[in-house]
């Protein structure tokens, strides 16, 4: 059996790991780094006074597409016959 080749990674905003816009969560999913570390670095850069950090974050929020949500959980299906009725008392 051969495994399907995964497509290229896409930089998208996270729909599951987000606080404000999902930018840091999406960047974390893309790079494989913990999202908390990326958030801390972002906050430190904004507080220290690197004003472009806030502009880059806002631009990323506007320009990065939102990730498509995972398939919602569906109950398992049975292939066998229906269950027998419960016994009567």
C-alpha positions in Angstrom: 0.0 0.0 0.0 1.2 3.5 -0.7 0.5 6.5 1.4 -0.9 9.5 -0.3 1.5 12.4 -0.6 0.4 15.3 1.5 0.0 18.6 -0.2 2.1 21.7 0.6 1.4 23.4 4.0 -0.6 26.5 3.8 -0.4 29.4 6.2 -3.9 29.9 7.5 -5.5 31.4 10.6 -6.4 28.8 13.1 -10.0 28.1 13.9 -9.3 26.0 17.0 -6.3 27.6 18.6 -7.1 31.3 18.7 -7.5 34.1 21.2 -8.0 37.2 19.0 -7.8 36.4 15.3 -6.1 33.0 15.0 -2.9 34.5 13.5 -0.5 33.2 16.2 -2.3 29.8 16.3 -2.1 29.5 12.6 1.6 30.5 12.6 2.2 27.9 15.3 0.5 25.1 13.3 2.5 26.1 10.2 5.9 26.2 12.0 5.3 23.4 14.6 6.2 25.8 17.4 4.0 26.1 20.5 1.4 28.8 20.1 2.0 30.2 23.6 5.7 30.9 22.7 4.6 32.8 19.5 2.0 34.8 21.5 4.6 35.7 24.1 7.1 36.9 21.5 4.4 38.9 19.7 3.3 40.6 23.0 6.9 41.4 23.9 7.6 42.9 20.5 4.5 45.0 20.7 5.2 46.2 24.3 8.9 46.9 23.6 7.8 49.3 21.0 8.4 47.6 17.7 5.3 49.2 16.2 5.5 47.3 13.0 4.6 44.1 14.9 1.1 45.3 15.5 0.7 46.4 11.9 2.0 43.0 10.6 -0.4 41.2 13.0 -3.3 43.3 11.7 -2.3 42.8 8.1 -2.0 39.0 8.7 -5.4 39.0 10.3 -6.9 40.6 7.2 -4.9 38.7 4.5 -4.5 35.2 5.9 -7.4 32.9 4.9 -9.2 31.1 7.7 -8.4 27.4 7.9 -11.2 25.1 6.8 -12.7 23.5 9.9 -12.1 19.8 10.4 -14.9 17.4 9.6 -17.4 17.5 12.5 -17.7 14.3 14.5 -20.3 12.0 13.2 -21.6 9.0 15.1 -20.3 5.7 14.0 -22.5 3.7 11.6 -23.2 0.0 12.1 -23.0 -2.5 9.3 -24.8 -5.3 11.2 -28.4 -6.0 11.9 -30.4 -3.7 14.3 -30.1 -4.4 18.0 -32.8 -6.5 19.5 -35.5 -4.7 21.5 -34.9 -4.4 25.3 -36.6 -7.1 27.4 -40.0 -6.2 28.9 -40.5 -6.3 32.6 
